[in-house]
Amino acid sequence: MTYLGRLDPLAEGVLLMASGIDVKRKEEFLGLDKEYDFISIFGFATDTYDVLGKIVRVEKVPIRQAQGENANTIFENEIRKVALIYEGEREQKYPTYSSKIIANKKTSPLASRSPLLVQEREGVESGSLGFPSPEQGEGGVGFSKKITIHKIQFHKLETLNNKELFGRLLSDISKVNGDFRQHEILILWKEILLNSGAPRSYFLGRFSAHVSSGTYIRGLVNDIGNTLGCGATTLSIKRTRVGDYKIEDSIK
């Protein structure tokens, strides 16, 4: 038996298994298109492109007040326009943290994420975070792959306050097994969301996408955030289909 593909620590959904003669068809199964539902948080960028990574940038979301129009609706329209830019064939860099093997060598696997920088730990203890520069955390590994975003849909924008967002992060990250810096990451999120001053609103975007094999959804979210100018990182991913195999037909 063998498994066909991978899922990130914070992801869930369809993962194919092959047995017997189907093991010899592994590459055929690995090349199947996939569909995903996913949620992003706007205003942050992390080194892993998801909420389980070090925060490398914090930005204000460009919610602009306009007479006669709802500010959230304006931002939603901007997200929708930017998302459509990424439909079609394009090159996507492998994330800095992935389990991809390139030239017979593994890139930095998610299961061995490096310790947080000493200055970041000191920043948390003193109450002021020392973020690394974007060049340190957003460059990928320098290798790219041609992918196709067949369709991407932005569904809606959800607004959470500081406590609501931290509660969601605490619940999701606490479910992850293994050593993925969970404790240090939660300290950083707590510092930003609960100990950094006045309450504010945070914006979550719900998307779905039909993509070619090899597409990193968290990389797509990071790219969309960079194009919007406010950054974005992935909160959750659910793989709903691999080829003809759908989540509703899967064994839980």
Secondary structure, DSSP 8 states (H G I E B T S, - for coil): -EEES---TTEEE--EEE-GGGGGGHHHHHT--EEEEEEEEETEEETTSBTTS-EEEE-------BTTB-HHHHHHHHHHHHHHHT-EEEEEE--SB---EETTEE-B-GGG-----HHHHHHHHHT------HHHHSS--S-EEEEEEEEEEEEEEEEE-HHHHHHHHHHHHHT--S-SSHHHHHHHHHHHHTSSSS---EEEEEEEEEE-TT--HHHHHHHHHHHHTS-EEEEEEEEEEETTEEGGGS--
